[in-house]
Amino acid sequence: ASARNSLITKKEYPLELDVINQEPRIGVFICHCGINIGGYVAVPQVVEYTKTLPNVVYAEDNLYTCSQDTQKRIVEMIKEHKLNRVVVASCTPRTHEPLFRETIREAGLNPYLFEMANIRDQCSWIHMNESEEATEKAKDLVTMAVAKARLLTPLKRVEIDVIQKALVIGGGIAGMVSSLSLAEQGFEVFLIEKEKELGGNLKHIYYTIEGRNVQRFLRRTIEKIKNNRLIKVFTGANIESISGYIGNYETEILLANGTKEKLKHGVVIVATGAQEYQPTEYLYG
């Protein structure tokens, strides 16, 4: 639908500062994360060390750097010390990097003039019984983050056209249900199955533990697939190559009759099933 990924009101940001030709002025905010980091890493010691690093003009520690109060403080410190790069040493960027990028953007900085050092997952949590070593490692991680921040340049987000079609690999029940779900949302689907007919492993199962008829369910699902005009099924087909990137892929398939066909699509769902891995290393097997 056209309303996807849209907001009722668009957030307003201040004009982005032009810092491209400025000498890096880096601010570093080091988090205690309660006792998650502060209980094992000597955070004040890391702060004092950080102040000696090249281009670091401001450094401080925070009990919780992700708190709303600290976000406001980061904005204030960016303005007060004319910071043009920001480093946060705290937990994982996987969950918190978007928050901090948003914060520095609110201060007028490009959101990509930001770097994180993960001194929780990669330091305090794995060195709980080695406080001195954990502290030294935290210094190293911060040093690396500052070195990278020194080289950061502003980036611009660009929008690219996305092919509004999906490729589903595997014609078992998972692949078929995925295809139907996408088609019900209005997207075209290419469903690829290497066998001559759909069904996968479900073809060999007749009843559930509760006594429900699996084959009847399978037949109904296959019928829905065949009757859906948005789903194009290729049975007896194999994938020769996939190229491209998210939103714009091109896949070449080898059909049962020996001819090849190229499909253009925006996403890929891999529903080919799996095999149990039986390791032989590390005394397994």
CORJO-V447042 format. One record per backbone hydrogen bond with DSSP energy under -0.5 kcal/mol. NH is the residue of the N-H (numbers start at 1). CO is the residue of the C=O. E is the energy in kcal/mol with one decimal. If there is no record, write none. Layout:
# CORJO-V447042
nh=NH co=CO e=E
nh=NH co=CO e=E
This chain:
# CORJO-V447042
nh=4 co=1 e=-1.5
nh=6 co=3 e=-1.3
nh=17 co=108 e=-3.5
nh=19 co=17 e=-1.0
nh=22 co=19 e=-1.7
nh=26 co=24 e=-0.5
nh=26 co=55 e=-3.1
nh=27 co=85 e=-2.3
nh=28 co=58 e=-2.5
nh=29 co=87 e=-2.6
nh=30 co=28 e=-0.5
nh=30 co=60 e=-2.8
nh=31 co=29 e=-0.5
nh=31 co=89 e=-3.0
nh=32 co=62 e=-2.9
nh=33 co=63 e=-0.9
nh=34 co=63 e=-1.7
nh=36 co=33 e=-2.3
nh=37 co=32 e=-2.2
nh=38 co=32 e=-2.7
nh=39 co=35 e=-1.1
nh=40 co=37 e=-2.0
nh=41 co=37 e=-2.9
nh=43 co=41 e=-1.9
nh=45 co=42 e=-0.5
nh=46 co=42 e=-1.7
nh=47 co=43 e=-2.3
nh=48 co=44 e=-2.2
nh=49 co=45 e=-2.0
nh=50 co=46 e=-2.5
nh=51 co=47 e=-1.7
nh=52 co=49 e=-1.7
nh=53 co=50 e=-1.7
nh=56 co=53 e=-1.7
nh=57 co=26 e=-2.0
nh=57 co=55 e=-0.8
nh=58 co=26 e=-1.4
nh=60 co=28 e=-2.0
nh=62 co=30 e=-2.5
nh=67 co=64 e=-1.4
nh=71 co=67 e=-2.0
nh=72 co=68 e=-1.9
nh=73 co=69 e=-1.9
nh=74 co=70 e=-2.7
nh=75 co=71 e=-1.9
nh=76 co=72 e=-2.2
nh=77 co=73 e=-3.0
nh=78 co=74 e=-2.3
nh=79 co=75 e=-1.8
nh=80 co=76 e=-2.9
nh=81 co=77 e=-2.5
nh=83 co=78 e=-1.6
nh=84 co=25 e=-2.5
nh=85 co=25 e=-1.5
nh=86 co=113 e=-1.8
nh=87 co=27 e=-2.9
nh=88 co=115 e=-2.0
nh=89 co=29 e=-2.5
nh=90 co=88 e=-0.7
nh=90 co=117 e=-2.0
nh=95 co=92 e=-1.0
nh=96 co=92 e=-1.7
nh=97 co=93 e=-1.5
nh=100 co=96 e=-1.8
nh=101 co=97 e=-2.5
nh=102 co=98 e=-2.1
nh=103 co=99 e=-1.9
nh=104 co=100 e=-2.4
nh=105 co=101 e=-1.7
nh=106 co=102 e=-1.7
nh=107 co=103 e=-0.8
nh=108 co=105 e=-1.6
nh=109 co=104 e=-2.4
nh=113 co=110 e=-2.1
nh=115 co=86 e=-2.0
nh=117 co=88 e=-2.3
nh=119 co=90 e=-1.1
nh=119 co=117 e=-1.5
nh=120 co=90 e=-0.9
nh=122 co=118 e=-0.8
nh=123 co=120 e=-1.0
nh=124 co=119 e=-2.0
nh=125 co=120 e=-2.6
nh=126 co=123 e=-0.6
nh=127 co=123 e=-0.9
nh=127 co=124 e=-0.6
nh=130 co=127 e=-1.7
nh=134 co=130 e=-2.9
nh=135 co=131 e=-2.3
nh=136 co=132 e=-2.1
nh=137 co=133 e=-2.4
nh=138 co=134 e=-2.4
nh=139 co=135 e=-1.8
nh=140 co=136 e=-1.9
nh=141 co=137 e=-2.7
nh=142 co=138 e=-2.4
nh=143 co=139 e=-2.6
nh=144 co=140 e=-2.3
nh=145 co=141 e=-2.1
nh=146 co=142 e=-2.7
nh=147 co=143 e=-2.3
nh=148 co=144 e=-2.1
nh=149 co=145 e=-2.6
nh=150 co=146 e=-2.0
nh=151 co=147 e=-0.6
nh=151 co=148 e=-1.4
nh=152 co=148 e=-0.5
nh=152 co=149 e=-1.1
nh=163 co=247 e=-2.8
nh=164 co=162 e=-0.6
nh=165 co=163 e=-2.0
nh=166 co=188 e=-2.3
nh=167 co=267 e=-2.2
nh=168 co=166 e=-0.5
nh=168 co=190 e=-3.2
nh=169 co=167 e=-0.5
nh=169 co=269 e=-3.1
nh=170 co=168 e=-0.7
nh=170 co=192 e=-3.2
nh=172 co=271 e=-0.5
nh=173 co=199 e=-0.5
nh=176 co=172 e=-2.5
nh=177 co=173 e=-2.5
nh=178 co=174 e=-2.2
nh=179 co=175 e=-2.2
nh=180 co=176 e=-2.5
nh=181 co=177 e=-2.4
nh=182 co=178 e=-2.2
nh=183 co=179 e=-2.5
nh=184 co=180 e=-2.4
nh=185 co=181 e=-0.7
nh=185 co=182 e=-0.8
nh=186 co=183 e=-1.7
nh=187 co=182 e=-2.0
nh=188 co=164 e=-1.0
nh=189 co=230 e=-2.9
nh=190 co=166 e=-2.9
nh=191 co=189 e=-0.6
nh=191 co=232 e=-2.7
nh=192 co=168 e=-2.9
nh=192 co=190 e=-0.6
nh=193 co=234 e=-2.8
nh=199 co=171 e=-2.8
nh=202 co=199 e=-1.4
nh=203 co=200 e=-1.5
nh=204 co=201 e=-1.9
nh=205 co=202 e=-1.3
nh=208 co=212 e=-1.8
nh=211 co=208 e=-1.7
nh=214 co=206 e=-2.0
nh=214 co=212 e=-0.9
nh=215 co=206 e=-0.8
nh=217 co=213 e=-1.4
nh=218 co=214 e=-2.6
nh=219 co=215 e=-2.5
nh=220 co=216 e=-2.1
nh=221 co=217 e=-2.2
nh=222 co=218 e=-2.6
nh=223 co=219 e=-2.2
nh=224 co=220 e=-2.1
nh=225 co=221 e=-2.1
nh=226 co=222 e=-2.5
nh=227 co=223 e=-1.9
nh=228 co=224 e=-0.7
nh=228 co=225 e=-1.0
nh=229 co=227 e=-0.7
nh=231 co=228 e=-1.4
nh=232 co=189 e=-3.1
nh=232 co=230 e=-0.6
nh=233 co=231 e=-0.6
nh=234 co=191 e=-3.1
nh=235 co=233 e=-0.5
nh=236 co=193 e=-0.6
nh=236 co=195 e=-3.0
nh=237 co=193 e=-2.2
nh=238 co=254 e=-2.2
nh=240 co=252 e=-3.1
nh=241 co=252 e=-1.5
nh=243 co=250 e=-2.3
nh=245 co=248 e=-2.3
nh=247 co=266 e=-2.5
nh=248 co=245 e=-2.8
nh=249 co=265 e=-3.4
nh=250 co=243 e=-2.6
nh=251 co=263 e=-2.9
nh=252 co=241 e=-2.4
nh=253 co=251 e=-0.5
nh=253 co=261 e=-2.8
nh=254 co=238 e=-3.7
nh=255 co=253 e=-0.6
nh=255 co=259 e=-3.2
nh=256 co=235 e=-0.5
nh=258 co=255 e=-1.9
nh=261 co=253 e=-2.1
nh=263 co=251 e=-3.2
nh=265 co=249 e=-1.9
nh=266 co=163 e=-0.5
nh=266 co=165 e=-2.8
nh=267 co=165 e=-1.2
nh=269 co=167 e=-2.8
nh=270 co=268 e=-0.5
nh=271 co=169 e=-3.0
nh=271 co=269 e=-0.8
nh=278 co=276 e=-0.5
nh=279 co=277 e=-0.7
nh=284 co=281 e=-1.7
